[in-house]
Amino acid sequence: MQLSKIHISNFRNLDGIEISFHPTNNFIVGENNLGKSNFLDLLNILFNYNSFRETDFFDVNNPVEIKFTLSLSKTEKGLFDDLFDPTNSDKINIVASQDTIDDNIVFKHQETNTVIPNNLIKCVNYINYDSLRTPNNELNFDKNKGVGKFLGHLISKYLEIEGIEDIDFIDSHKLKGLLEYINGNLKKIKAFEDFSINAGLDSDSKYVLAKVITLSDSNNFSLQNVGCGIQFLSLITLTILERILNMNKTRLAKAIMQDKDGNNCMPIILGLDEPEIHLHPYMQRSLVKYLIKIIENKDKNFSELIKDIFSIDQLMGQVIISTHSPNIILNDYKQIIRFYKDCMGGLTVKSGFEINLPDRIEKHLLAQFPYIKEAFFAKCAVVVEGESELSCIPIFGEKIEIDFDEHGISIIKASAAGSIIPIMELLKSFGVQSVGIIDKDEYKRTYTDLYHTENKNFEDDIVNILISKGKIQVLKDIVCEYDSKGLDRELYEDALNKCIDSYCLSIPKVTKGYKFSDINDTDTDMVRLLYLTWLNINKNCVLGRIIGNSISKDDIPSVYTDAIKRAKELSENVG
């Protein structure tokens, strides 16, 4: 059972919002205070509680109404009898409404207005994880709350299988001697003697084992003393098991369905609010991939666990994650749901699952996606072609007093000129404003906010403006800072002639190599040739930073200042 689409009316700040979902995995992104956590709260209330509270009503004089579509597997189709979408029997459209703060939520089939019992809706089994939980209060076998309840259940399960009690683990002879020793001393205290207070074995010995078993790592350090990342990683997965354990027998029986092969199947939707907290980037992505394997029953060990403990053969699931981290996002834009404000300040939501691009462009974008992800969190993105521009242009921004981070401007690398416009189109589909800077020889006047270099490319712009202003020394300083051989670096004949052809320079082909120190500054044609050749050989982020730091504000080519100022303007126009 998967959430396919939802339309929200009169719930908190999400009034009028409609969202489509990827069937397996979804990342909800956007700035703070836009309603991402509110949406996860909505799902939790919808599938786990009976009513909305007064604070959930955007307008208490109107009802809360949630229209949502569930996709049903073959195993789940009979759950709602003959109620389904008339155009697609694999789906059911449901309306959840609550007229006033004193009522309960009522669920109805959208097409027939037939009331659907609340206990059937609860079979969706929405599992909510909130990053505000505290692992130290739960990751203990003797804590009868949170995931600690499941850890304690493992002890009870073992005792049940073995037909023993935890008291059987205690040496009664040694315990008798201990109690006699304790009581002999306590009787010397007047209150204990007067009121016959004695030490004895707790009549409820259920938690004796739970108090002596602890979680620890390979170095025998208690889990409470290891890094927060490991604690939260353990907590997130255990949350699924905790939720199943907390179901009463009646609800659990309804939640488990049998497929045609007699396997016990359980649908779940797992909602996580900022699970990346305390996790480093690789661990963030690893967590998501692991959760997907769990809900797709591709992790053998977890499948064995739920089979042994709960007699569940497989899960039928979906993951919905609210996040502020580009590191946790996998390389598929169709899994992104972006919350943002439009130019009027109204909340808008765009779902990647609704975006359909031609296969040729989609494959191209997916290859570039690792470089794009940060832009989905930005107010505006500057799209450039290469690594030198990637590291240099934000420094240009600082020099003209436009801080990219302060204004929510992201800079992303397209890797090739042909990728710039498709990337800008993709970002536009998600409501992300963008500015592109492309090489002049690749420029076509077909796209708004696409700027081109004044000369052939970034390197040509830098060399030309510094030579034209008589600042060849800046170019020398750049070479000396980056290159260990400095001005004694020799550039060979083949590389120089290749540059002459590439830049269509009006100078004869060279017949030998040259060092920078061989060329007089007055020979500007040869100066241009050598520095263009060297810059093109050494394109990278490190050199880009050196260029950015070496050039003064007044020497920044106008195309870059214009593009940066436009990005700032676009970011400020975001509601």
C-alpha positions, 0 to 999 in steps of 0.5 A, a space after each residue: 500500500 503506497 501513497 500515490 497522491 494527496 490534496 490538502 485543505 485547511 490543515 495548518 499552512 498546507 491549505 490547497 497543496 497537492 503532492 504526488 509521490 514516488 512509489 518507493 522513496 521520496 525526499 521532501 526538501 525546502 527551506 525551514 518553516 515551509 511545512 515539511 514537518 507539518 506534512 509528516 505530522 499530517 500523515 501521522 494524524 491521518 493514519 494513527 489518530 482519530 481526530 485533528 486538534 484545534 491547532 491543526 485547523 488553518 481556519 476553525 470555521 471550515 473543515 479539514 479535508 484530505 483527499 488521498 489516493 492509495 496504490 494497492 498491490 494484488 494482495 491488498 485489493 480485497 481490503 476495501 472490498 469493491 471500492 476502488 478508482 473506477 478508471 484504475 482498480 489498482 488504486 482507491 481514492 479516499 476523502 478524510 474530513 473533520 468538520 469541527 474540532 469536536 468531531 472525529 475524522 471520517 473516511 469515505 470512498 471519493 466516488 461513492 461516498 461510502 464510509 470506510 471504517 477507520 480501522 481499515 485506514 489504520 492498515 496503512 501502518 504509517 510509522 513516524 520517526 522524529 529526530 528529536 527522540 533521545 537514544 539514551 532514553 530508549 536504547 536499553 533493555 530495561 526501558 519499557 518505552 520507545 525502542 527499549 520496549 522491543 529490546 525487552 521483548 527479545 528477552 521475553 521472546 527467548 524465555 517464552 521459547 525456552 519455557 523458562 523464567 529470568 529467575 532461573 538465571 539466578 543462583 538462589 544459594 548465593 542470592 540467599 547469602 547476599 540478602 542475609 548480609 544486607 538485612 543483617 546490616 540494615 537492621 542496625 538502622 532504627 527505622 528498618 528494625 521498627 518497621 521490619 523493612 527487609 531486602 528481598 527479591 522483587 516479586 516481579 522478576 520480569 526485568 532482572 535480565 533486562 537490567 544486566 544486559 546492555 548494548 555495546 560496540 566491538 570495543 565493549 563501550 556502552 552504546 550510550 557512550 559511543 557517537 550519536 551517529 551510531 545511536 541514531 542509526 540504531 534507533 531509526 531501524 528499531 523504530 519499525 520494530 517498535 511500532 509493530 510490537 506496539 500494535 494490539 493483536 486485533 490491529 496486527 491481525 488486520 494489518 497482516 494480509 496473505 498473498 496467493 502463496 500464503 505469505 504474511 505481508 504487512 504494508 508500511 509507510 515510513 515517514 522520517 523527519 531529518 534522519 540525517 542528524 548526527 550522520 556523516 554523508 556516506 552514512 546518510 545515503 547508506 541509511 536510505 538504501 538500507 531502509 529501501 532494502 528493508 521495505 523491498 524485502 531485499 535484506 535477508 537478515 531483517 526479513 528473517 528477524 520480522 519472520 521470527 519475531 512477528 511471523 511477517 514474511 514480507 513488507 510492502 512499503 514506501 519511504 517519505 523523508 523530510 530533509 535539509 541535507 543534499 547528501 542524503 538524496 539519491 541520484 534520482 530527481 523523480 524522488 524529490 518533492 520540493 516545498 518553496 514560496 512563489 513570488 507572491 509568498 504563497 506555498 508551492 510544492 513540486 514533485 519530481 514524480 510528475 516531471 517527464 523529460 525525454 529519455 535523451 535529456 533524462 539520461 544526461 541529467 541523471 549522469 550530472 545529478 550528483 552535482 545538482 542536488 544542492 540546488 534543490 535547497 537553494 533560492 537560486 542556482 548559478 550553473 557553470 560549465 567547468 571546475 575553475 568557474 565553480 570555485 572562482 565565481 563565489 569568490 567573485 561574489 564576495 568581492 562584489 559583496 554578494 555572499 552566495 550562502 547569505 542569499 541562498 545561491 548555489 553554484 553547480 557544475 554542468 561539466 559540459 556546455 550542452 548540459 547547462 540548459 537542460 539543468 536549468 530546465 530541470 531546476 525550473 520544473 522544481 521552481 528553482 530560479 537559475 542563471 547560466 553562464 556558457 562559453 560564447 562559442 556555445 551560446 544561442 539566444 534561446 533561454 532567459 538568464 543565460 549569459 555568455 563569456 565575452 571571449 571564447 571561454 572563462 580562461 580567455 576572459 581572464 587572460 584578455 582582461 588582465 592583458 588589456 589592463 596591463 596586469 600581466 603580473 597578476 597572471 605571473 602570480 597565478 602561475 607561481 602560486 599554483 605551479 611548482 616550477 613557476 615561470 620556468 614551466 615549459 609549454 611544449 610545441 604540440 600544446 601551444 599549437 593546439 591552443 592556436 587552433 582552438 582559439 583561432 589565434 592570428 599568430 604562426 604555429 610555433 616550432 619549439 616549446 617556450 617558458 614564461 620567462 622566455 617571453 617579453 611582456 610587450 609581446 602580447 600575442 605570445 603572452 596570451 598564447 602561453 597563459 591560455 595554454 597553461 590555464 587550459 591544461 590546469 583547469 580545476 577547482 584549486 586553480 579556480 580559487 587562486 584566480 578568484 583570490 588574485 583578481 581585484 574587484 575591478 578586474 572581474 569580467 562584466 559577464 560574471 558580475 552581471 550574472 551574480 547580480 542577477 542571481 541575487 535579484 532572483 533570490 530576493 524575489 523568492 517569496 
